[in-house]
Amino acid sequence: MRRHLSLLFGSLILGLTLLVSPNASWAYPFWAQQNYESPREATGKIVCANCHLANKLTQAEVPQSVLPDSVFKASVKIPYENGLQEIGADGSNVGMQVGAVIQLPDGFTLAPQDRWTDEIKEETEGVYFSQYSDEQSNILLVGPISGDQHQEIVFPVLSPDPATDNNIHFGKYQVHVGGNRGRGQVYPTGEKSNNTTYTAPASGSVASIEPGENGATLVTITTADGENITETIPVGPALLLSVGDAVEAGAVITNDPNVGGFGQVDAEIVLQDPVRIYGLLAFFAAVALAQIMLVLKKRQIEKVQAAEGV
């Protein structure tokens, strides 16, 4: 019941987002949350890549190891050139926005705010975190947010404690991270956005290029058997052909306005048993003590030998 209410509430927010802010539409992991049970397919691909076709660099930084019931930072870096703009849904130039998804090991969750350090509070100012679903609190989402101010997104993470949860064990775990900048090229429905290239629907010659609704352009191609086929180009992409040009089916007829893209990366983190750390420290202490005792014994022997005239 809670999940159905959550999805209903999310859908309402989604609709309001489209009405109030169309420029930011179809851009971020939020859409994966609405359309997929899990953000990661069996192949390992994060589903955001189904809509964001361009591959871009994403970097992740997590501690090599963490102790149980401790707060640490998982950082996702989404680099791009500051000031870069993209094509909005209405065809205008808009600032780049970013989003990120991080799939933590089971038991790892967003740290409660009362355990955030002052440094974490400063680094996460203006960032809103949400979990993928009520049942998947280990999968966290951020975005869309301004890219120029947030090319690095810090997730405050709380590690689990095997002492209080029998399902959690000490060991090495995988962390899966996805980072996106800009709008997608394909909607979750399978339709193209205006942030991608368009191709000729058939071979023939361009019979006409006429304005359509909402700033779109209607390109009509006459095939060899006289059939007219019209392709609607939304506002944004620039046409690369003119009336009378010959085209082949599948040929690119617009430029590529996309300047963003999606990237994913995996990282490893160790949930460290503090007893092992204490044991290791005790071992080092024992070795150091043994070395000191050997040095003292050697000096004692040297003094005895010196006294005996050896």
C-alpha positions in Angstrom: 0.0 0.0 0.0 2.8 2.4 0.9 4.5 1.7 -2.4 1.4 2.4 -4.4 0.9 5.7 -2.5 4.6 6.5 -3.1 4.3 5.9 -6.8 1.0 7.9 -7.0 2.7 10.8 -5.2 5.7 10.5 -7.4 3.5 10.6 -10.5 1.8 13.7 -9.3 5.1 15.4 -8.8 6.2 14.2 -12.2 3.2 15.8 -13.9 3.7 19.1 -12.1 7.4 19.0 -13.1 6.4 18.7 -16.8 3.9 21.6 -16.6 6.0 24.0 -14.5 9.5 23.2 -15.8 9.6 21.5 -19.2 13.3 22.5 -19.8 14.4 20.0 -17.1 12.2 17.1 -18.4 13.4 13.6 -19.2 16.9 14.3 -17.8 17.6 12.5 -14.6 17.5 9.3 -12.5 14.1 10.4 -11.3 12.7 8.9 -14.5 14.4 5.5 -13.9 12.6 5.5 -10.5 9.3 5.9 -12.2 9.8 3.2 -14.9 12.1 0.5 -13.5 12.0 -1.7 -10.4 15.7 -1.5 -10.1 18.1 1.1 -11.6 20.6 -1.6 -12.6 19.9 -4.3 -15.2 21.1 -7.9 -15.0 23.8 -7.0 -17.5 25.2 -4.4 -15.0 24.0 -1.4 -17.1 22.3 1.4 -15.2 19.0 2.0 -16.9 19.6 5.8 -17.2 21.8 4.9 -20.2 18.7 3.8 -22.1 17.6 7.4 -22.4 21.0 9.2 -22.2 22.8 7.7 -25.2 26.0 9.6 -25.1 28.7 8.2 -22.9 30.5 10.7 -20.6 33.0 10.4 -17.8 31.7 9.9 -14.2 34.0 9.4 -11.2 33.3 7.9 -7.8 35.2 8.2 -4.6 34.5 6.1 -1.5 36.6 5.1 1.5 38.6 1.9 1.1 37.1 0.6 4.3 34.6 1.8 6.9 33.7 0.7 10.5 30.2 -0.5 11.4 27.6 2.2 12.3 29.8 5.0 11.0 29.1 8.0 8.7 31.2 8.5 5.6 31.1 10.4 2.3 30.5 8.8 -1.1 31.4 11.3 -3.8 30.2 11.3 -7.4 32.0 13.6 -9.8 30.2 14.7 -13.0 32.8 16.9 -14.9 32.0 19.2 -17.8 33.0 22.6 -19.0 31.5 25.4 -16.8 28.9 27.6 -18.5 28.0 24.9 -21.0 24.4 25.2 -22.2 22.1 22.7 -23.9 18.8 22.7 -25.8 15.8 22.9 -23.6 12.4 21.3 -24.4 11.2 24.6 -25.9 14.3 24.9 -28.1 16.0 27.6 -26.0 19.5 27.4 -24.5 19.4 26.5 -20.9 22.0 25.8 -18.2 23.2 22.3 -17.8 21.7 20.3 -14.9 23.0 17.1 -13.3 21.8 14.1 -11.4 23.3 11.0 -9.8 22.3 7.5 -8.6 24.3 5.4 -6.2 23.5 1.8 -5.4 25.0 0.9 -2.1 25.4 -2.6 -0.6 22.4 -3.9 1.3 22.2 -2.3 4.8 24.0 0.9 3.8 21.6 3.9 3.9 21.5 7.7 3.8 22.9 8.9 7.1 20.4 10.7 9.4 21.0 14.5 9.4 21.7 14.6 13.1 24.9 12.6 12.4 26.1 14.8 9.5 29.3 16.7 10.3 29.6 20.4 9.6 31.7 19.6 6.6 29.0 17.3 5.2 26.3 19.9 5.8 28.4 22.5 3.9 29.1 20.1 1.0 25.4 19.0 0.6 23.8 22.5 0.8 21.1 22.8 -1.8 21.1 19.0 -2.5 18.0 16.9 -1.9 18.4 13.1 -1.5 15.7 10.5 -2.1 15.7 6.7 -1.9 14.8 4.7 -5.0 11.8 3.1 -3.3 10.5 2.2 0.2 12.0 -1.2 -0.2 15.4 -0.1 -1.5 16.8 2.4 1.0 20.3 1.5 -0.2 19.7 3.1 -3.6 19.9 6.9 -3.5 19.0 9.6 -6.1 19.9 13.2 -6.5 18.7 15.6 -9.3 18.0 17.5 -11.2 20.2 20.3 -9.7 22.3 23.0 -11.2 25.4 21.5 -12.7 27.7 24.5 -12.5 27.3 24.4 -8.7 27.2 20.7 -8.3 29.7 18.9 -10.5 30.6 16.9 -7.4 27.7 15.4 -5.4 28.4 14.1 -1.9 26.2 11.4 -0.4 26.4 11.1 3.4 26.2 7.3 4.0 25.6 5.3 7.2 27.3 1.9 7.3 25.4 -1.0 8.9 26.3 -2.9 12.1 26.5 -6.7 11.9 26.1 -6.8 15.7 22.5 -5.5 15.3 21.6 -7.1 12.0 22.3 -10.7 11.3 21.9 -10.2 7.6 24.9 -8.0 7.4 28.5 -9.5 7.3 31.9 -8.0 7.3 33.7 -8.1 4.0 34.2 -6.4 0.6 31.2 -5.0 -1.3 30.5 -3.3 -4.6 29.1 0.2 -5.0 27.5 1.1 -8.4 27.4 4.7 -9.4 25.8 6.6 -12.3 26.2 10.3 -13.1 24.4 12.4 -15.7 24.7 15.8 -17.2 22.0 17.2 -19.5 18.8 15.9 -21.0 18.2 12.6 -22.6 17.8 11.7 -26.2 15.0 9.2 -25.8 12.0 9.3 -23.5 11.1 6.3 -21.4 8.2 5.8 -23.8 10.7 5.2 -26.6 10.0 8.5 -28.4 12.9 10.8 -29.4 13.4 14.1 -27.5 14.5 17.3 -29.3 18.0 16.7 -27.9 19.1 14.2 -30.5 19.6 13.7 -34.3 16.8 12.9 -36.7 17.1 10.8 -39.8 15.3 10.5 -43.1 12.3 8.1 -42.9 12.7 7.1 -46.5 14.8 7.5 -49.6 13.8 10.1 -52.1 14.0 13.9 -52.6 13.0 16.6 -50.2 9.7 18.0 -51.6 9.0 20.7 -49.0 10.1 22.1 -45.6 7.3 23.8 -43.8 6.8 25.2 -40.3 4.7 23.0 -37.9 3.2 23.4 -34.5 5.1 24.6 -31.4 8.1 25.6 -33.5 8.5 22.2 -35.2 9.5 21.7 -38.8 7.8 19.4 -41.3 10.1 17.8 -43.8 8.3 16.0 -46.6 10.2 13.5 -48.7 8.9 12.2 -52.1 9.9 8.6 -52.7 10.7 7.0 -56.2 7.1 5.7 -56.4 5.6 9.1 -55.7 4.6 8.6 -52.1 5.0 11.6 -49.7 6.4 10.8 -46.3 6.6 13.6 -43.7 9.0 13.7 -40.8 8.4 16.1 -37.9 11.5 17.8 -36.5 10.9 19.4 -33.1 12.3 22.8 -32.2 16.0 22.5 -31.4 17.9 20.4 -33.9 19.1 22.3 -37.0 18.2 20.9 -40.5 21.1 19.9 -42.7 19.2 19.7 -46.0 17.2 21.9 -48.4 14.3 21.4 -50.7 15.3 19.4 -53.8 18.1 17.5 -51.9 18.3 13.7 -52.5 18.4 11.6 -49.3 18.8 8.0 -48.4 16.6 6.2 -45.8 18.3 6.5 -42.4 20.5 9.4 -43.4 21.1 12.1 -40.7 19.1 15.2 -41.6 19.8 17.3 -38.5 22.8 18.3 -36.4 23.3 16.7 -33.0 22.4 19.3 -30.3 23.3 17.1 -27.4 26.2 18.2 -25.3 25.5 16.1 -22.2 25.7 12.4 -21.4 25.7 9.6 -18.8 28.4 7.6 -17.3 28.7 4.8 -14.7 31.4 3.4 -12.6 31.9 0.7 -9.9 33.8 1.0 -6.7 34.6 -1.3 -3.8 34.3 -0.7 -0.1 35.2 -3.0 2.9 33.0 -3.2 6.0 35.8 -3.7 8.4 35.5 -5.7 11.6 37.0 -3.5 14.4 38.1 -6.7 16.3 40.4 -7.4 13.4 41.8 -3.9 13.6 42.4 -4.2 17.3 44.1 -7.6 16.7 46.3 -6.1 14.0 47.3 -3.2 16.3 48.0 -5.7 19.1 50.2 -7.7 16.7 52.2 -4.6 15.6 52.6 -3.6 19.3 53.9 -7.1 20.1 56.3 -7.0 17.2 57.5 -3.5 18.3 57.9 -4.7 21.9 59.9 -7.8 20.8 62.2 -5.6 18.8 62.8 -3.3 21.8 63.4 -6.3 24.0 66.0 -7.7 21.5 67.8 -4.3 21.4 67.9 -4.1 25.2 69.1 -7.7 25.5 71.8 -7.0 23.0 73.0 -3.9 24.9 72.9 -5.9 28.2 75.1 -8.6 26.7 77.5 -6.0 25.3 77.8 -4.4 28.8 78.5 -7.8 30.4 81.1 -8.6 27.7 82.8 -5.2 28.2 83.0 -5.7 32.0 84.6 -9.1 31.5 87.1 -7.7 29.1 85.9 -9.8 26.2 
